[in-house]
Amino acid sequence: MKIFKIATIIVTAFAITMSFSACAPSNSTVVAKPTGDRAEDKSLQITFKQFKQAYDKYLIDNEIDVTNSSFESSEDTYKKAALDQLVDDTMLKKVVSEEGLDELTEEQNKEMAEYVQSQLDSYKESFKTEAQENDSLLEGEELEAKGEELYQKKLKALNYTEEDLMEDIKYNYKLTLLSNKIIDALNLTIEDAVEYSKTMYEEQFEIFQDSTYGPYFQQVYLPENSRMIKHILIGFSDEVKEKIQTYRSNGDDEGADKYRDEQLAAIKEKADEALTKVKAMENSDEFNELMTEYSDDPGKESNPDGYLIFEGMTNFITEFYDAGMSLKNIGDYTDLVGSDYGYHIIQYASKAEVSEEDLKELNVEDTYFYYIKVQEAINEAYTKWVSDFNFEIYYDVAGINVDDSSSST
């Protein structure tokens, strides 16, 4: 829950009253109700009074400045969001009840009580923080008293008691239990995560190799012959690289190749020097020292283990990738490989794989697969509930201008 300045709360509460004062329906007027088998359930019918209270809370919780010149043009958007959220909450509270989550075990009740107290303490602490921001000299009992005063003013502005607030927190706790019930039914395993990632590699390769999302899948599965490679880059200057790129952008690959070859010749002496030292290595570990001495690769510090490559990748320049995949054994290295970046000397640093031991140490809950499947399951359950309750919302009755004045949630 968010901190909101008390003066703004008072202005907001006044503005809300004014916005509903003209030609407003009676408090008991129904602005939303379910249809179908649940149509006669009076507990699910939402009145104009409930909507007004929800709108009040929505503006304050979202720190919406009602004095802003743009408020009036956005007011219908805010009202619709508040009413839609109220419909959702009404539906979900019923689902929570029907799933038996109003009757908790002794252990769950204890956990819920601790959760409620923790959230309540944190919420009250936020008002002490606000009080101290307003007056840095406040401390001790004076700070406690001022924080409590701001807290009570917030409750009053929301037309809330502390018991109401605690009920909201309990509801959030029960929503967590509802989510956990859906998740537990999935019975997901690390083997499922492996198969999912393998399918991503085979059927959605661009996502699998993507620098942002790929590592989540590569965490549990890597195709055969995957490897880590390191390289010494005797690089071009930024000016040279930009000129080569300009040629290519203009469709002049012949001009780019000719200019690149000229520039490769200019740095070949240094590249040959580095290659000579690589060939003189007594063991492959010395490659790291030569990288430190010679390599112009800007990523060498952030990629100390090298770069992951596997069959089919298109993330790297062709010369670099092809040379890296051509190496047969760990420790092998290439001769000079020219590219638009300069000369590379590439080493097969290590095999990249996800072993059985790696998988044993990994919890399925820590995988991207788990996150995706949980979201899918919760969205599927929510969609089913929406269809089951099939709320009809009378936006026009609530005084909200939308394209379609009567809609289902």
RAWOFEN-V853796 format. One line per field, one symbol per residue. ss: DSSP state (H for helix, E for strand, - for the rest). psi: psi as a letter, one per 20 degrees, with the letter a starting at -180 (. if undefined). Layout:
BEGIN
ss=???
psi=???
END
This chain:
BEGIN
ss=-----HHHHHHHHHHHHHH----------EEEE--HHH---HHH-EEHHHHHHHHHHHHHH---------HHHHHHHHHHHHHHHHHHHHHHHHHHHH-------HHHHHHHHHHHHHHHHHHHHHHHHHHHHH-----HHHHHHHHHHHHHHHHHH----HHHHHHHHHHHHHHHHHHHHHHHHH---HHHHHHHHHHHHHH-HHHH-----HHHHH--------EEEEEEEEE--HHHHHHHHHHHH---HHHHHHHHHHHHHHHHHHHHHHHHHHH------HHHHHHHHH------------EEE--------HHHHHHHHH------E---EEE--EEEEEEEEEE----HHHHH---HHH-HHHHHHHHHHHHHHHHHHHHHH--EEE-----------EEE-
psi=qqqpphhhgggggghgghhjhpkqrqhippiqqrachjhjohiipprhghggghgghggghjlpoiiqhighiighgggggggghggghgghhgggghjjjinqrgghhgggghgggghgggghhhhhggghhhniiprchgggghghghghhggghilqrhhgghhghgghghhghgghggghihlqrhhhhghghghgghhmhhhhiphghghhhihipprqjqrpqrqponqrrhggghhghgghhjjmhghggggghghhhhjhghghgghghghjphqihihghhghghpjoijhhimhiappqrpiqjhqqgggggghiipgqphqrrapoqaiibpqoppngrpororhhghhipphijqhgggghggggghggghggghghlpppnhhhikporgoioqq.
END
